[in-house]
Amino acid sequence: MAAVFLNKTYDETFRLLLEARDYLAYEEPVDRGRLSPTERLVLNCEAMRLTSRLTQVMAWVLMQKAVHAGEISAAEAAAADHRLAGQAVCRSQELRRRRGVPPSLGRLLDRSYDLYSRVERLDAQVAARVN
């Protein structure tokens, strides 16, 4: 059961990472050209937030897969430096409501926020079980 869930979460995160890569490589430069300097700053900040969320989630999923594979203990994975991090950046949606966030990026941000929030709850559950 845990392996199936982790694989699905890994697959979802990986697909979202690929979509983010494609957006940043192909659509973002076009979007950036249409924006004012202030809006470009918002776009850049939100693009970084997107990659931060996805990086944090992928690191957490890989850590949990290592636990499931017996490579590390659950206690090691629950240590502070192995838990989901970046809440100050990843939970913020303040800039998201401002102008300058193109619809394509907005959809990626929404999906990454939902994924990060789900994994954040899982991280708390895993840590509570170990402690």
C-alpha positions as MATLAB code, in Angstrom:
seq = 'MAAVFLNKTYDETFRLLLEARDYLAYEEPVDRGRLSPTERLVLNCEAMRLTSRLTQVMAWVLMQKAVHAGEISAAEAAAADHRLAGQAVCRSQELRRRRGVPPSLGRLLDRSYDLYSRVERLDAQVAARVN';
ca = [
       0.000    0.000    0.000;
       2.689    2.525    1.019;
       4.793    1.657   -2.025;
       1.853    2.218   -4.383;
       1.045    5.542   -2.737;
       4.666    6.683   -2.848;
       4.953    5.665   -6.493;
       1.831    7.637   -7.380;
       3.080   10.687   -5.500;
       6.487   10.328   -7.140;
       4.867   10.048  -10.589;
       2.665   13.089   -9.952;
       5.653   15.118   -8.774;
       7.782   14.021  -11.711;
       5.042   14.906  -14.238;
       4.628   18.305  -12.626;
       8.398   18.845  -12.710;
       8.401   18.078  -16.440;
       5.513   20.445  -17.045;
       7.283   23.152  -15.047;
      10.481   22.582  -17.044;
       8.571   22.880  -20.312;
       6.795   26.034  -19.155;
      10.041   27.655  -18.018;
      11.868   26.683  -21.199;
       9.243   27.552  -23.795;
       6.322   29.598  -22.462;
       7.888   31.707  -19.725;
      10.197   33.648  -22.090;
       7.172   34.611  -24.208;
       5.130   35.551  -21.130;
       8.035   37.567  -19.726;
       8.234   39.641  -22.905;
       4.663   40.853  -22.425;
       5.103   42.043  -18.859;
       6.207   45.230  -17.161;
       9.394   45.123  -15.055;
       7.362   44.803  -11.849;
       5.252   42.005  -13.311;
       8.410   40.236  -14.509;
       9.702   40.331  -10.952;
       6.489   38.687   -9.737;
       6.771   36.075  -12.495;
      10.370   35.301  -11.517;
       9.518   35.010   -7.823;
       6.601   32.699   -8.518;
       8.649   30.558  -10.919;
      11.216   30.112   -8.141;
       8.439   29.253   -5.693;
       7.179   26.601   -8.129;
      10.586   24.970   -8.412;
      11.125   25.197   -4.642;
       7.876   23.383   -3.925;
       8.563   20.651   -6.427;
      12.157   20.178   -5.285;
      11.093   19.896   -1.651;
       8.341   17.394   -2.462;
      10.592   15.247   -4.650;
      13.278   15.149   -1.952;
      10.694   14.091    0.633;
       9.213   11.374   -1.598;
      12.662    9.972   -2.379;
      13.470    9.906    1.337;
      10.264    7.985    2.054;
      10.992    5.560   -0.775;
      14.409    4.951    0.789;
      12.677    4.106    4.087;
      10.313    1.736    2.326;
      13.234    0.068    0.521;
      15.040   -0.431    3.838;
      17.911    1.867    2.900;
      17.391    4.129    5.928;
      15.270    3.933    9.064;
      12.012    5.785    9.595;
      13.681    7.618   12.487;
      16.437    8.869   10.175;
      13.858   10.086    7.658;
      11.956   11.870   10.437;
      15.046   13.844   11.500;
      14.633   17.579   11.027;
      17.108   17.803    8.147;
      15.240   15.092    6.182;
      11.720   16.414    6.615;
       9.788   18.538    4.182;
      11.229   22.031    4.358;
      10.771   25.453    2.848;
       7.411   26.295    4.376;
       8.131   30.027    4.481;
       8.560   30.080    0.710;
       6.408   27.165   -0.364;
       3.262   27.994    1.633;
       3.120   31.632    0.588;
       0.565   32.652   -1.994;
       0.859   36.398   -1.445;
       2.369   37.262   -4.833;
       0.111   34.769   -6.624;
      -2.797   37.179   -6.285;
      -0.923   40.014   -7.974;
      -0.799   40.874  -11.622;
       2.016   39.374  -13.611;
       1.293   35.702  -13.087;
       0.334   34.270  -16.489;
      -2.465   31.663  -16.509;
      -0.147   28.773  -17.439;
       2.134   29.518  -14.505;
      -0.881   30.082  -12.268;
      -2.178   26.583  -12.983;
       1.242   25.081  -12.224;
       1.407   27.086   -9.008;
      -2.032   25.886   -7.923;
      -1.183   22.253   -8.589;
       2.217   22.505   -6.891;
       0.618   24.180   -3.857;
      -1.945   21.387   -3.555;
       0.760   18.739   -3.876;
       3.022   20.474   -1.351;
       0.114   20.818    1.102;
      -0.737   17.111    0.847;
       2.873   16.083    1.363;
       3.201   18.512    4.262;
       0.329   16.716    6.020;
       1.921   13.346    5.260;
       5.250   14.552    6.609;
       3.592   15.538    9.883;
       1.894   12.133   10.121;
       5.120   10.256    9.425;
       7.008   12.318   12.024;
       4.252   11.804   14.611;
       4.372    8.027   14.111;
       8.129    7.924   14.663;
       8.151   10.258   17.680;
];
